[in-house]
Amino acid sequence: MNIPSRILFLATAILMLHGCAGRSPDGTATGPATPKTPPTPPDSAAPAQPALGPVISTGPGIADRPDVQAFIGEMSRKHGFNAEALSQVFAGVNFQEAILTAMARPYEAKPWYAYKKLFLTDARIQGGIEFKQKNAQALADAERKYGVSPDIITAIIGVESSYGKRPGNYRVIDALSTLGFDYPKRGEFFRSELAHFLLLCRDEGIDPFKPIGSYAGAMGMPQFMPSSFRRLAADGDGDGRRDIWNNPADAIASVARYFAANGWQTGEPIAVSATVGEGVAYQGLVSKSLKPDHGLAQFVEMGITPAEPVNGSPRAALVKLEEETGPAFWLGFQNLYAITRYNHSPLYAVAAYELSKRIASGM
C-alpha cells in the first residue's frame, strides 16, 4: 500500500473508532450549537471558483508541528479520537498558501455597485429559475416544514455555489488546518471548525480527505461551515443522509432549517428600498448589523419613506449602500436580518434578496 493510500485508509479507520456521536430525534448529530454571531467566512459571498478539481499541494504534512500535536491531544481527550491515527491523518494534510492570500481580499470590501454585479447576472438569474423549476417539490416541502420562501432558498444556493456547480476547490481539511494554525487573526474560530469537521466526518462516516469546499472551509451547495452542518444540516428526502454536496433536496432543506433557526418570519417582508427626505439627519440611524431597532412608523415620521407599501409597522433597520451615483437606502426587516445570520455583510443580504426577487419574477 503506497503512502497516500495508507493515509486514506487510516483516515477512514478513524471514523470507525470509539463509536458515533449522539443524534437528536431528527437525525442531527448533537453537539455545540453554532455561535449566534460567528466570524463571517469572507468567501461565503465570493464568486465561486472554477470547477478545476481540488487544490492539493504536495508536502510533508503538518502532524509534527507542536500546535497540531496539541490540537490532536485535545481531540483525543475531549472527543475520544485515537491520537496516533489522527496524527496519521495530519501527516496527509497540507497548508495552502493561496488560502491565506484569498483571506486578505474579501469581496465584502467592495462598494455595493461593484459587489452586486458579481451576483445579479443573467446567468445566475436564469440558473436560479431552472434550479427552482427542477427542484420544485423539494422547495415546496422545505417551505411547508420550515416556512422559508423557495425564492430566497434558491438565491442563497445561487450566491453560494452557483446552484452546486462551483462548491469550491480545496479539501476542507486543508483549508481549515491552514486557517486554524497559520491565520492567527481568527485561528481559534477555524480550529473550532476543524474540530467540528472531524466530528462530523466520524458522525456521518465520511473520509475526512474527501469533502471539497471553499478556501474558508465552507462546504457543499449551501456552503455550510462544519459547526452549522452538525447543528442544522437536514435530510430533505428522507434517505437517512445529509448530503449537501450532491443532493439538492438536502441542501434546500438545510438552508431552510438554518433560516428558521435564525428567526425567519414566514410571510413577512424582507426589505424595501427607501427615500430619505432632504435635510434628514440619517447618519446616526444607519445600521451596521441590520438588526431591526425602530418601528417602521418611526422612520416614516423622521422622513424616511418606503418606496412601496408595507403592511403594519414592523421593526426595521436603515441600510445605506453605495451606488455609482450616490447613496441608496433600504429599510430591512427581521427577514433581512435573518439573512445576515448566514453572512453578516449587508451587501450579501441585499444581493441575495435582489437575486431572489429576480428569480421570482423570471427576469
SEKEBA-294744 format. One record per residue (C-alpha): residue number from 1; x, y, z negated. Coordinates in pm, whole numbers, plus 50000, padded with zeros to 5 digits. Last residue first. Layout:
<rs>
+-----+-------+-------+-------+
:   n :  east : north :    up :
+-----+-------+-------+-------+
: NUM :     X :     Y :     Z :
...
+-----+-------+-------+-------+
</rs>
This chain:
<rs>
+-----+-------+-------+-------+
:   n :  east : north :    up :
+-----+-------+-------+-------+
: 363 : 46380 : 53807 : 51524 :
: 362 : 46158 : 53525 : 51402 :
: 361 : 45981 : 53740 : 51145 :
: 360 : 46067 : 53505 : 50859 :
: 359 : 46427 : 53464 : 50978 :
: 358 : 46458 : 53842 : 50999 :
: 357 : 46321 : 53884 : 50648 :
: 356 : 46552 : 53614 : 50508 :
: 355 : 46854 : 53787 : 50668 :
: 354 : 46760 : 54114 : 50500 :
: 353 : 46728 : 53940 : 50164 :
: 352 : 47063 : 53764 : 50201 :
: 351 : 47229 : 54092 : 50302 :
: 350 : 47067 : 54273 : 50008 :
: 349 : 47195 : 54019 : 49757 :
: 348 : 47543 : 53995 : 49909 :
: 347 : 47594 : 54371 : 49912 :
: 346 : 47470 : 54394 : 49552 :
: 345 : 47757 : 54156 : 49462 :
: 344 : 47697 : 53916 : 49173 :
: 343 : 47669 : 53604 : 49384 :
: 342 : 47418 : 53334 : 49294 :
: 341 : 47295 : 53520 : 48985 :
: 340 : 47280 : 53819 : 49221 :
: 339 : 46988 : 53651 : 49398 :
: 338 : 46795 : 53656 : 49071 :
: 337 : 46849 : 54034 : 49056 :
: 336 : 46680 : 54061 : 49395 :
: 335 : 46395 : 53855 : 49252 :
: 334 : 46361 : 54081 : 48949 :
: 333 : 46309 : 54391 : 49163 :
: 332 : 46544 : 54597 : 49378 :
: 331 : 46467 : 54951 : 49486 :
: 330 : 46685 : 55040 : 49780 :
: 329 : 46879 : 55345 : 49888 :
: 328 : 47095 : 55427 : 50189 :
: 327 : 47395 : 55658 : 50162 :
: 326 : 47548 : 55827 : 50466 :
: 325 : 47551 : 55796 : 50844 :
: 324 : 47781 : 55492 : 50854 :
: 323 : 47565 : 55327 : 50590 :
: 322 : 47685 : 55300 : 50231 :
: 321 : 47458 : 55123 : 49987 :
: 320 : 47290 : 55258 : 49672 :
: 319 : 47066 : 55031 : 49466 :
: 318 : 46812 : 55158 : 49213 :
: 317 : 46681 : 54889 : 48980 :
: 316 : 46318 : 54790 : 48935 :
: 315 : 46056 : 54687 : 48682 :
: 314 : 45726 : 54603 : 48845 :
: 313 : 45463 : 54874 : 48870 :
: 312 : 45162 : 54721 : 49042 :
: 311 : 45165 : 54620 : 49406 :
: 310 : 45440 : 54774 : 49617 :
: 309 : 45355 : 54992 : 49915 :
: 308 : 45628 : 55066 : 50170 :
: 307 : 45923 : 55307 : 50183 :
: 306 : 45950 : 55312 : 49805 :
: 305 : 45981 : 55663 : 49659 :
: 304 : 46248 : 55809 : 49432 :
: 303 : 46128 : 56150 : 49316 :
: 302 : 46165 : 56105 : 48938 :
: 301 : 45795 : 56020 : 48901 :
: 300 : 45837 : 55750 : 49166 :
: 299 : 46129 : 55601 : 48973 :
: 298 : 45922 : 55594 : 48655 :
: 297 : 45632 : 55429 : 48837 :
: 296 : 45864 : 55148 : 48945 :
: 295 : 45933 : 55068 : 48581 :
: 294 : 46297 : 55102 : 48481 :
: 293 : 46578 : 54859 : 48399 :
: 292 : 46570 : 54591 : 48667 :
: 291 : 46911 : 54420 : 48660 :
: 290 : 47084 : 54519 : 48983 :
: 289 : 47423 : 54489 : 48806 :
: 288 : 47574 : 54806 : 48948 :
: 287 : 47261 : 55016 : 48907 :
: 286 : 47225 : 55368 : 49041 :
: 285 : 47029 : 55580 : 48792 :
: 284 : 47310 : 55810 : 48680 :
: 283 : 47371 : 55923 : 49036 :
: 282 : 47005 : 55988 : 49116 :
: 281 : 46992 : 56357 : 49032 :
: 280 : 46703 : 56436 : 49268 :
: 279 : 46778 : 56755 : 49463 :
: 278 : 46603 : 56642 : 49778 :
: 277 : 46391 : 56337 : 49717 :
: 276 : 46542 : 55992 : 49729 :
: 275 : 46391 : 55757 : 49984 :
: 274 : 46350 : 55386 : 49929 :
: 273 : 46406 : 55048 : 50090 :
: 272 : 46217 : 54765 : 49925 :
: 271 : 46334 : 54467 : 49726 :
: 270 : 46238 : 54114 : 49623 :
: 269 : 45862 : 54126 : 49578 :
: 268 : 45676 : 53870 : 49361 :
: 267 : 45522 : 53551 : 49498 :
: 266 : 45705 : 53325 : 49255 :
: 265 : 45929 : 53509 : 49010 :
: 264 : 46288 : 53379 : 49021 :
: 263 : 46448 : 53399 : 48675 :
: 262 : 46774 : 53211 : 48701 :
: 261 : 46651 : 52855 : 48658 :
: 260 : 46406 : 52900 : 48946 :
: 259 : 46688 : 53038 : 49158 :
: 258 : 46912 : 52739 : 49098 :
: 257 : 46624 : 52496 : 49149 :
: 256 : 46552 : 52646 : 49489 :
: 255 : 46917 : 52629 : 49591 :
: 254 : 46938 : 52266 : 49478 :
: 253 : 46616 : 52167 : 49652 :
: 252 : 46743 : 52305 : 49981 :
: 251 : 47086 : 52142 : 49948 :
: 250 : 46927 : 51807 : 49860 :
: 249 : 46689 : 51823 : 50157 :
: 248 : 46973 : 51936 : 50385 :
: 247 : 47174 : 51618 : 50311 :
: 246 : 47538 : 51623 : 50418 :
: 245 : 47741 : 51826 : 50170 :
: 244 : 47477 : 51888 : 49901 :
: 243 : 47445 : 51515 : 49841 :
: 242 : 47256 : 51480 : 49513 :
: 241 : 47173 : 51110 : 49509 :
: 240 : 46883 : 50897 : 49386 :
: 239 : 46711 : 50878 : 49724 :
: 238 : 46424 : 51101 : 49612 :
: 237 : 46440 : 51347 : 49899 :
: 236 : 46548 : 51668 : 49726 :
: 235 : 46779 : 51528 : 49460 :
: 234 : 46882 : 51843 : 49279 :
: 233 : 47201 : 52033 : 49192 :
: 232 : 47138 : 52242 : 48880 :
: 231 : 47370 : 52165 : 48591 :
: 230 : 47640 : 51946 : 48738 :
: 229 : 47634 : 52133 : 49068 :
: 228 : 47648 : 52470 : 48898 :
: 227 : 47953 : 52361 : 48700 :
: 226 : 48114 : 52235 : 49022 :
: 225 : 48069 : 52565 : 49209 :
: 224 : 47787 : 52542 : 49458 :
: 223 : 47848 : 52644 : 49818 :
: 222 : 47487 : 52590 : 49935 :
: 221 : 47586 : 52367 : 50229 :
: 220 : 47868 : 52194 : 50043 :
: 219 : 48107 : 52307 : 49775 :
: 218 : 48261 : 52617 : 49623 :
: 217 : 48626 : 52557 : 49530 :
: 216 : 48744 : 52915 : 49574 :
: 215 : 48905 : 52848 : 49915 :
: 214 : 48582 : 52691 : 50029 :
: 213 : 48483 : 52327 : 50019 :
: 212 : 48575 : 51969 : 50100 :
: 211 : 48493 : 51675 : 49874 :
: 210 : 48705 : 51362 : 49945 :
: 209 : 49007 : 51379 : 49715 :
: 208 : 48798 : 51345 : 49399 :
: 207 : 48654 : 51009 : 49520 :
: 206 : 48288 : 51039 : 49426 :
: 205 : 48101 : 50807 : 49188 :
: 204 : 47847 : 51074 : 49091 :
: 203 : 47931 : 51103 : 48723 :
: 202 : 48306 : 51049 : 48774 :
: 201 : 48322 : 51301 : 49056 :
: 200 : 48102 : 51532 : 48849 :
: 199 : 48346 : 51509 : 48559 :
: 198 : 48648 : 51581 : 48778 :
: 197 : 48470 : 51885 : 48922 :
: 196 : 48358 : 52010 : 48583 :
: 195 : 48719 : 52001 : 48464 :
: 194 : 48827 : 52188 : 48777 :
: 193 : 48553 : 52445 : 48712 :
: 192 : 48691 : 52503 : 48363 :
: 191 : 49038 : 52537 : 48509 :
: 190 : 48890 : 52789 : 48752 :
: 189 : 48746 : 53006 : 48476 :
: 188 : 49063 : 52994 : 48266 :
: 187 : 49279 : 53084 : 48565 :
: 186 : 49093 : 53401 : 48647 :
: 185 : 49370 : 53662 : 48655 :
: 184 : 49632 : 53392 : 48604 :
: 183 : 49596 : 53252 : 48958 :
: 182 : 49855 : 52971 : 48975 :
: 181 : 49715 : 52701 : 48746 :
: 180 : 49339 : 52717 : 48786 :
: 179 : 49346 : 52884 : 49125 :
: 178 : 49569 : 52625 : 49290 :
: 177 : 49403 : 52343 : 49099 :
: 176 : 49055 : 52457 : 49202 :
: 175 : 49152 : 52479 : 49568 :
: 174 : 49345 : 52151 : 49576 :
: 173 : 49064 : 51959 : 49402 :
: 172 : 48808 : 52110 : 49639 :
: 171 : 48996 : 51991 : 49945 :
: 170 : 49002 : 52296 : 50165 :
: 169 : 48835 : 52373 : 50496 :
: 168 : 48498 : 52524 : 50411 :
: 167 : 48126 : 52446 : 50443 :
: 166 : 48105 : 52562 : 50804 :
: 165 : 47819 : 52395 : 50990 :
: 164 : 47604 : 52348 : 50681 :
: 163 : 47346 : 52610 : 50768 :
: 162 : 47609 : 52874 : 50847 :
: 161 : 47783 : 52786 : 50519 :
: 160 : 47700 : 53043 : 50252 :
: 159 : 47507 : 53306 : 50444 :
: 158 : 47290 : 53051 : 50622 :
: 157 : 47233 : 52842 : 50309 :
: 156 : 47123 : 53160 : 50131 :
: 155 : 46902 : 53262 : 50423 :
: 154 : 46724 : 52925 : 50428 :
: 153 : 46644 : 52943 : 50058 :
: 152 : 46529 : 53304 : 50103 :
: 151 : 46296 : 53207 : 50387 :
: 150 : 46160 : 52897 : 50216 :
: 149 : 46039 : 53117 : 49926 :
: 148 : 46101 : 52982 : 49576 :
: 147 : 45822 : 52838 : 49361 :
: 146 : 46026 : 52549 : 49222 :
: 145 : 45819 : 52239 : 49299 :
: 144 : 45589 : 52369 : 49573 :
: 143 : 45863 : 52580 : 49727 :
: 142 : 46103 : 52285 : 49723 :
: 141 : 45848 : 52055 : 49889 :
: 140 : 45772 : 52317 : 50154 :
: 139 : 46143 : 52359 : 50226 :
: 138 : 46190 : 51982 : 50253 :
: 137 : 45892 : 51959 : 50488 :
: 136 : 46004 : 52248 : 50710 :
: 135 : 46358 : 52119 : 50752 :
: 134 : 46385 : 52137 : 51130 :
: 133 : 46176 : 52452 : 51155 :
: 132 : 46368 : 52635 : 50882 :
: 131 : 46703 : 52527 : 51023 :
: 130 : 46598 : 52648 : 51370 :
: 129 : 46488 : 52989 : 51244 :
: 128 : 46801 : 53015 : 51034 :
: 127 : 47028 : 52934 : 51327 :
: 126 : 46849 : 53202 : 51528 :
: 125 : 46921 : 53457 : 51255 :
: 124 : 47280 : 53341 : 51218 :
: 123 : 47344 : 53353 : 51591 :
: 122 : 47175 : 53690 : 51638 :
: 121 : 47392 : 53839 : 51363 :
: 120 : 47288 : 53983 : 51030 :
: 119 : 47567 : 53806 : 50843 :
: 118 : 47905 : 53963 : 50916 :
: 117 : 47744 : 54286 : 51036 :
: 116 : 47610 : 54338 : 50684 :
: 115 : 47960 : 54386 : 50544 :
: 114 : 48062 : 54664 : 50783 :
: 113 : 47765 : 54895 : 50712 :
: 112 : 47772 : 54791 : 50346 :
: 111 : 48129 : 54901 : 50284 :
: 110 : 48386 : 54619 : 50250 :
: 109 : 48520 : 54518 : 49909 :
: 108 : 48260 : 54240 : 49894 :
: 107 : 48465 : 54058 : 50157 :
: 106 : 48732 : 53970 : 49903 :
: 105 : 49092 : 54030 : 50012 :
: 104 : 49336 : 53915 : 49742 :
: 103 : 49165 : 53580 : 49694 :
: 102 : 49248 : 53493 : 50054 :
: 101 : 49621 : 53522 : 49989 :
: 100 : 49595 : 53297 : 49684 :
:  99 : 49410 : 53041 : 49894 :
:  98 : 49668 : 53058 : 50172 :
:  97 : 49934 : 52949 : 49921 :
:  96 : 49763 : 52614 : 49884 :
:  95 : 49885 : 52408 : 49589 :
:  94 : 49897 : 52034 : 49642 :
:  93 : 49727 : 51749 : 49457 :
:  92 : 49848 : 51391 : 49513 :
:  91 : 50055 : 51367 : 49195 :
:  90 : 49752 : 51523 : 49030 :
:  89 : 49564 : 51197 : 49087 :
:  88 : 49848 : 50989 : 48946 :
:  87 : 49847 : 51207 : 48635 :
:  86 : 49476 : 51130 : 48602 :
:  85 : 49556 : 50757 : 48601 :
:  84 : 49811 : 50803 : 48326 :
:  83 : 49579 : 51021 : 48118 :
:  82 : 49281 : 50784 : 48134 :
:  81 : 48983 : 51017 : 48106 :
:  80 : 48783 : 51011 : 47784 :
:  79 : 48620 : 51353 : 47809 :
:  78 : 48764 : 51566 : 47531 :
:  77 : 49089 : 51391 : 47453 :
:  76 : 49175 : 51271 : 47804 :
:  75 : 49065 : 51593 : 47972 :
:  74 : 49274 : 51789 : 47719 :
:  73 : 49579 : 51575 : 47786 :
:  72 : 49539 : 51624 : 48160 :
:  71 : 49518 : 52000 : 48110 :
:  70 : 49838 : 51996 : 47903 :
:  69 : 50005 : 51789 : 48175 :
:  68 : 49897 : 52045 : 48431 :
:  67 : 50044 : 52326 : 48221 :
:  66 : 50368 : 52133 : 48177 :
:  65 : 50406 : 52071 : 48552 :
:  64 : 50486 : 51707 : 48628 :
:  63 : 50150 : 51628 : 48793 :
:  62 : 50177 : 51902 : 49056 :
:  61 : 50214 : 51713 : 49383 :
:  60 : 50542 : 51665 : 49568 :
:  59 : 50433 : 51850 : 49879 :
:  58 : 50246 : 51826 : 50204 :
:  57 : 49973 : 52074 : 50279 :
:  56 : 49615 : 51963 : 50327 :
:  55 : 49379 : 52208 : 50500 :
:  54 : 49061 : 52016 : 50567 :
:  53 : 48922 : 51999 : 50919 :
:  52 : 48905 : 52275 : 51176 :
:  51 : 48548 : 52378 : 51106 :
:  50 : 48604 : 52750 : 51145 :
:  49 : 48597 : 52941 : 50816 :
:  48 : 48271 : 53058 : 50672 :
:  47 : 48216 : 53431 : 50674 :
:  46 : 48276 : 53541 : 50317 :
:  45 : 47983 : 53569 : 50083 :
:  44 : 48086 : 53300 : 49838 :
:  43 : 48450 : 53362 : 49901 :
:  42 : 48490 : 53609 : 49618 :
:  41 : 48378 : 53348 : 49364 :
:  40 : 48176 : 53564 : 49124 :
:  39 : 48301 : 53549 : 48769 :
:  38 : 48038 : 53368 : 48566 :
:  37 : 47740 : 53564 : 48436 :
:  36 : 47495 : 53317 : 48289 :
:  35 : 47770 : 53064 : 48226 :
:  34 : 47690 : 52732 : 48396 :
:  33 : 47548 : 52493 : 48141 :
:  32 : 47781 : 52252 : 47969 :
:  31 : 47695 : 51890 : 48036 :
:  30 : 47413 : 51658 : 48122 :
:  29 : 47426 : 51498 : 48463 :
:  28 : 47102 : 51566 : 48645 :
:  27 : 46890 : 51260 : 48712 :
:  26 : 46551 : 51411 : 48635 :
:  25 : 46541 : 51253 : 48287 :
:  24 : 46878 : 51405 : 48192 :
:  23 : 47191 : 51210 : 48251 :
:  22 : 47479 : 51108 : 48029 :
:  21 : 47832 : 51091 : 48159 :
:  20 : 47949 : 50775 : 48325 :
:  19 : 48153 : 50485 : 48195 :
:  18 : 48502 : 50492 : 48041 :
:  17 : 48683 : 50429 : 48369 :
:  16 : 48508 : 50380 : 48701 :
:  15 : 48568 : 50729 : 48835 :
:  14 : 48932 : 50692 : 48754 :
:  13 : 48955 : 50393 : 48988 :
:  12 : 48867 : 50615 : 49283 :
:  11 : 49163 : 50838 : 49211 :
:  10 : 49382 : 50532 : 49169 :
:   9 : 49288 : 50403 : 49512 :
:   8 : 49331 : 50748 : 49665 :
:   7 : 49678 : 50772 : 49514 :
:   6 : 49769 : 50424 : 49639 :
:   5 : 49653 : 50513 : 49988 :
:   4 : 49868 : 50828 : 49987 :
:   3 : 50171 : 50627 : 49857 :
:   2 : 50156 : 50335 : 50100 :
:   1 : 50000 : 50000 : 50000 :
+-----+-------+-------+-------+
</rs>
